[in-house]
Amino acid sequence: AITQVADQQSLLLEQINRLVKDLKQFKEDTNLYSLTEYTDRLIQCRRRALKVVTRLEAIGTKVVNLKDRAVALEAKEQAALTSRVGELTQHADAQAAVSPNRYEPQLAELRGIVQTTEEELRRQNIPTEAME
């Protein structure tokens, strides 16, 4: 859509340039025309200018609409991303709540007990394999 608007703007710019050129040529040739021909040419040029203005206004409206759509789309994408980040954060929080890190103090305590027990068994010359 943005490319179409740019193409339309280029075409209208060409039309404006042709219109300006025609008006300059018309101004130079005014001595060659009768009053009726002169009036007719002015009316034609005015009509062409009005068409160009109408098209430019339509393009301006399209540009505004495209900008509004882009802003709305960006807001929608941002909302979706925010929602997804929220979901991932909740999931991560849930995982953290049940992760081994939560039980690390208890695991450390158990490791300490195992190590103390193994040391005690070694002092008494009892192989640790016997406990397994």
MODELLER restraints for C-alpha pairs under 7 A, 6 or more apart:
rsr = mdl.restraints
at = mdl.atoms
rsr.add(forms.Gaussian(group=physical.xy_distance, feature=features.Distance(at['CA:5:A'], at['CA:59:A']), mean=6.39, stdev=0.5))
rsr.add(forms.Gaussian(group=physical.xy_distance, feature=features.Distance(at['CA:12:A'], at['CA:52:A']), mean=6.46, stdev=0.5))
rsr.add(forms.Gaussian(group=physical.xy_distance, feature=features.Distance(at['CA:30:A'], at['CA:38:A']), mean=6.73, stdev=0.5))
rsr.add(forms.Gaussian(group=physical.xy_distance, feature=features.Distance(at['CA:118:A'], at['CA:128:A']), mean=6.31, stdev=0.5))
rsr.add(forms.Gaussian(group=physical.xy_distance, feature=features.Distance(at['CA:121:A'], at['CA:127:A']), mean=6.78, stdev=0.5))
rsr.add(forms.Gaussian(group=physical.xy_distance, feature=features.Distance(at['CA:121:A'], at['CA:128:A']), mean=6.65, stdev=0.5))
